[in-house]
Amino acid sequence: MKDYKNYTLSNIVSIATGVPAYKHLQKDLFNFADATFNSNEQDSRKLRFLYNQSGIAYRHSIIKDFCVPASERNFFSLEDGKTQVPDIAQRMALYNQFAAPLSVKVIEDCIAPFINKNDITHLITVSCTGMSAPGLDLQIMEAMDLPNNIVRTSINFMGCYAAIHGMRLADAFCKTNPNANVVVVCTEFCTLHFQSAYTVDNLTASLLFADGCAAFLMQAQHQHKGLQLQNFYAEVSFKGKKDMAWELSPTGFLMTLSGYIPELVKADFDKLVTNALQKSNLTKKDVTQWCVHPGGKKILQSIEDSMHLQNTALQFSYDVLNDYGNMSSPTILFVLKKILENLQQTNATNETIFGAAFGPGLTMETFTATYG
């Protein structure tokens, strides 16, 4: 294993997560989707089977409509027996109402044990489910009364792998500033973009996606024990560019997520891992913790098959999928938080973590870190 010098490595010292107020059972979300999409029992049975096999028990949303009587809905109204969807302006208005408050709460939870808000030197916001200018970064700065001269940047529309891209930028900031305290916050409201048109993509999105927020604090100094970032590596598989996409439309953002994604990931993942680990002079045998974005149950199973992993290797990913669904960019940080907490509780040493997430492109982005 490569002998790293700690003072050259950036350190993730804290991860915090948060979710909106409405916690929906997957079976209740099925009822909403079934009433929206299906008009006969045969189609209902097919959709019920998919929901039952999703590996998801709960999902959170900023919207209550999914689990209340039609008469109590206030966003996805019901007219003449059909679910009506708001336009993109209405969806962005709701994003702007809830994104900053949730982000601020999670950031405060993240930094509280370690630094004061005025010690934040860099702020990176990540989102693919809402856009505006002034954007989320400035909304957070104003709400937290942060110094108006901090370095800030926004990562938009990169999808589920964007948190790792945020890590990469934070690491670069830390390497140029020994006093850096970089906060990265990922905030996604995927359920905001529910679509009522009967398409395979809309059915899939209704099955998987959820809302959530996660933040981490990265430091150049090593005053606190944490995850030391070693390397980053990314590849794009253009043969999958039409199978995973995220586009704007007058009625919101439209997701394309084909059934071929698990097979594409399975075909390329083992090579991706080998190429990524070579940058750190590591092999798959050196990895003690696998931090994989739970894009869906089939994706996790495909990775297990591709890598010949033990059936417990991705347990934290399965747990996050079960409890929260796919929240896009924050999801892998929910998994990483579970890993970090487990390492802290067990007083682990000499741990090597490999993380990977997938998004439009088809892009696969990875990181390697150590603990202890």
Phi, psi and omega in degrees: 000142183296140179269100182271148174263118190302327186290348179266356189253136174285155191229120170274111186261343183205143174227133176232150180227159178202158179223158177294176189289327189269115178256116186251135171291143179301325181292328177286323176294326174299315182301319179295312181295320180298315180294331180281316191264328194250146179235003178215161186293327181297313178294325178297318179297319180297314181292321178300319178300314180298317178297318181293333181263008188285341185076015182242131177254326184221152169216150180251154181208154171281354185249130181273345191303335186293340186226028177233160176303151183305328181292341182260359179292146176228006179232307175258084186286164180244121179228127181053037177079005182240139178287125178263138181250141179287164178278176187294328179296319178294322179293318179292328177297320179290321175302312182294334179288323189251338188294312183295313180301317179293319179298316181299314180301315182292320177298316180298319176297324183290315188270342189310316183285354193234315184220163171275154181303328181286351177274351178295125180259333183220139176233124178240121176257143183230128176194147173232010183245002177201144180216143171193168174218119001300146187256194185300324181300314180288326177298319178293315179304316181291316183294325181267355184055050179282158176305137186280004180246014178290155177282130182223151175205161181232137175250113186239143168065026177264348174085209193290338181269001190295333179297322179291323174298323175297320175301317182299316179293317179299319178299318179296320177298317181295325182289342179256354182217105183294346179255016185291137168235097187261125175253126175245127179234130180248121184229120182226134173240076184294325183292344177301335187255025175304133180242141185264350179293139183280096173223159179299319181297317179293323176298315181296316180298320180295336183279325193253319201271151187211181182248146177183172183214142176214147179221151173223155177251122177246135181235151173278327178283159180241055178281337183235146179286136181196203180266121182264118183285126182261306185206162174231150179205139180219149174223152175242130176252096187293344177294345179252014186294333179270352184267344175220113184212164184211109189230155178279148174212167179299337181255020179121193181269137184252126180264134167246122180214094187280164179289353180275348184304312179303321179291321178295317178297316180300320182291328188253345193291317183299317178294319178302313181298315179300314180296319181293316183291332179299329179296336180253013183056041181241163171236172180299331179292337180282341184284125179253342180223128179254118181249092187246133178298122180278075180294339178172161183300318181293326178295315178297318179295323178296321178292318177302316180293317182296322186263354184056046182278153173294154187290355176256356187297327182251026185300320180295324177295316178297322180296316179294318177301316181297317188272338188226344188075195179265111181261015186064228194303323181290343194299316182294333177287329172299319178293314182296325177297317178298319179297313181298316179298320178295319179294321179293318182292328183264003182053044184291154176223159176054045179263142176239123183251132173243126181241146180210144176216163188229149179200188183307139178150302355285119181260135174237117183241141186226162170218156174236133181219163175234162178218137177079000000 
